[in-house]
């Protein structure tokens, strides 16, 4: 074997080793691609299920919103119905407050009249006593 033949043999062995490593690498790449493919299929299945669940949830939420709007309209109507009641209660409260104030003023006036009446009564008694005194004095002088 000549040097050229040995060099060709080494090159052939190197090429065989390179091909063996390339085959192993390609097998690993193929397995990885299969796993990625499986993962993508599972992701697509999960996304499909989630999409269906979200669609169902959206329909239920829409139904709840319709019911909530109906309930809110009902409550607003009932509040509008009892609004005059609250106005009447406020007016009644103001009237009772005015009545209390008038009662206090009347009580104050009656108390003042009572004091003045007592003074007048005392003055009347004094006047009556004075008149009796002067009558008695006139009768004794005559």
C-alpha positions in Angstrom: 0.0 0.0 0.0 1.3 3.3 -0.9 1.0 6.5 0.9 -1.8 7.6 -1.3 -3.8 4.4 -0.6 -3.2 4.8 3.2 -4.4 8.5 2.9 -7.5 7.3 1.0 -8.2 4.6 3.7 -7.9 7.2 6.5 -10.1 9.6 4.6 -12.7 6.8 4.0 -12.6 5.8 7.7 -13.0 9.5 8.7 -15.9 9.7 6.3 -17.5 6.6 7.8 -17.1 8.0 11.4 -18.6 11.3 10.2 -21.6 9.5 8.6 -22.1 7.5 11.8 -22.2 10.7 13.9 -24.4 12.4 11.4 -26.8 9.4 11.5 -27.0 9.6 15.3 -27.5 13.4 15.2 -30.2 13.0 12.6 -31.9 10.3 14.7 -31.9 12.7 17.8 -33.2 15.5 15.6 -36.0 13.2 14.3 -36.9 12.2 17.9 -36.9 15.9 18.9 -39.1 16.8 15.9 -41.5 14.0 16.9 -41.7 15.3 20.4 -42.2 18.8 19.2 -44.9 17.5 16.8 -46.6 15.7 19.7 -46.4 18.8 21.9 -47.8 21.0 19.1 -50.7 18.5 18.7 -51.4 18.6 22.4 -51.2 22.4 22.5 -53.7 22.6 19.6 -56.0 20.2 21.4 -55.8 22.2 24.6 -56.3 25.5 22.7 -59.4 23.9 21.0 -60.8 22.8 24.4 -60.0 26.2 25.9 -61.7 28.0 23.0 -64.8 25.9 23.5 -64.8 26.6 27.3 -64.2 30.3 26.7 -67.1 30.4 24.2 -69.4 28.6 26.7 -68.2 31.0 29.5 -68.9 34.0 27.3 -72.4 32.8 26.6 -73.0 32.4 30.3 -71.5 35.8 31.1 -73.7 37.4 28.5 -76.8 35.7 30.0 -75.8 37.0 33.5 -75.3 40.5 32.1 -78.7 40.4 30.5 -80.3 39.3 33.8 -78.3 41.9 35.8 -79.4 44.6 33.4 -83.0 43.5 33.8 -82.7 43.3 37.6 -81.1 46.8 37.7 -83.9 48.2 35.6 -86.4 46.6 38.0 -84.7 48.1 41.0 -84.4 51.5 39.4 -88.2 51.4 38.7 -89.0 50.4 42.3 -86.7 53.1 43.6 -88.4 55.7 41.4 -91.8 54.4 42.8 -90.8 54.9 46.4 -89.0 58.2 45.8 -92.1 60.3 46.6 -92.4 58.4 49.9 -89.0 59.7 50.9 -90.0 63.2 49.8 -93.2 62.9 51.9 -91.2 61.7 54.9 -88.8 64.6 54.5 -91.7 67.0 54.4 -93.3 65.4 57.4 -90.0 65.6 59.3 -89.8 69.3 58.5 -93.4 69.8 59.6 -92.8 68.0 62.9 -89.7 70.2 63.4 -91.7 73.3 62.8 -94.4 72.1 65.1 -91.8 71.5 67.8 -90.5 75.0 67.4 -94.0 76.5 67.5 -94.7 74.5 70.7 -91.5 75.8 72.3 -92.5 79.4 71.3 -96.0 78.9 72.7 -94.7 77.4 75.9 -92.3 80.4 76.3 -95.2 82.8 75.7 -97.5 81.0 78.1 -94.7 81.1 80.7 -94.2 84.8 80.1 -98.0 85.3 80.4 -98.1 83.3 83.6 -95.4 85.4 85.1 -97.1 88.6 84.0 -100.4 87.3 85.3 -98.8 86.5 88.7 -97.5 90.1 88.7 -100.8 91.5 87.8 -102.5 89.4 90.5 -100.0 90.6 93.1 -100.5 94.2 91.9 -104.3 93.6 92.0 -104.1 92.3 95.6 -101.9 95.3 96.6 -104.4 97.6 94.9 -107.3 95.9 96.6 -105.6 96.1 100.0 -104.8 99.7 99.4 -108.4 100.4 98.4 -109.7 98.7 101.6 -107.2 100.7 103.6 -108.4 104.0 102.1 -112.1 103.0 102.5 -111.5 102.1 106.1 -109.7 105.3 106.7 -112.5 107.3 105.0 -115.1 105.6 107.1 -113.2 106.2 110.3 -112.7 109.9 109.4 -116.2 110.6 108.5 
